[in-house]
């Protein structure tokens, strides 16, 4: 191995091996979300981009409110509120 084979890079690195690794890392992060959406909507033939957009919108709608409704103490724990 040459010294050029060892380096630390970031997502700006354009070396083919790094680009492939970055692609694989990104896919491993989004694949569970994509597969979950495909199970929720099995009859839709959505593109990958649209599937991820719908997933993001659904997650945004599930966000915890700023004030915890059961105890009104701003704990932001929602369903896991200890004061329920």
N, C-alpha and C positions, 0 to 999 in steps of 0.2 A: 504494500500500500504506500501511496505517496502522501506527503503532508497535505496536499490539496484535498484528499479524501476526508479529512477531518476538519470540521468547521461548525460553528454555531451560527444558525441563521434565524431569520424571522420570516414573516409571511411576505416580505418583499423579495426574498431570494428567488432567482429565476433558474437555478440549476434544475435540470430535468428530474433528478432523483428527489429533490426537495419539493418540487411542484407536485409530483406524484404522492409523496408522503402527506403533504398538506391537503390534497384532494381526498385521500383516504381518511385522514383525521376528520375533516369536515363531514364526509359522508357518514362516518361512524357516529357523529353527534346528531345528525338530522334524520338518520334512517329510522330510529324508533318513533319519532314524531310522524314521519311519512307513513309508516306501516300502521300506526294507530288510526290515522285519518282514513286510510284505505279500508280498515276494518269497520269504522263507523259509517262510511259511505261506500259500500262495496259495489253499488251499481253505477256510480259516477266514474266517468273516464276523464278526470281532471288532469291537467298538466301538473308537473312537479311544482312549478312556481305557484299555480293557483291553489294547489293542495296546501302548501306551506302558508299562503296568505290566509286561507280559511282557518287553519290551525292557529295562527297568530291572533286573528280576530276573536276566535272562541276563547283563547287563553286570556285575552284582554278583558272580555266580558266576565270572566270568572274571577277577576282580581278582587282582593279583599278591600272592603270600604275603609276609608280613613278613620272612621270611628267604629269601634266594636259595638254592634247593636245590643247585645245582651247586657253589658255592664256599662257602656258609654264611658270607658276609661282610656280610650285611644291605645289599647294594647295591640291592635292590628293582628290578632290571632284568629279572628273569625270563628270557624267551626271548632277550633282547639282552645277556645277561650276557657280559662280555668274558673271563671265566675259564672258559668252557665248553670 
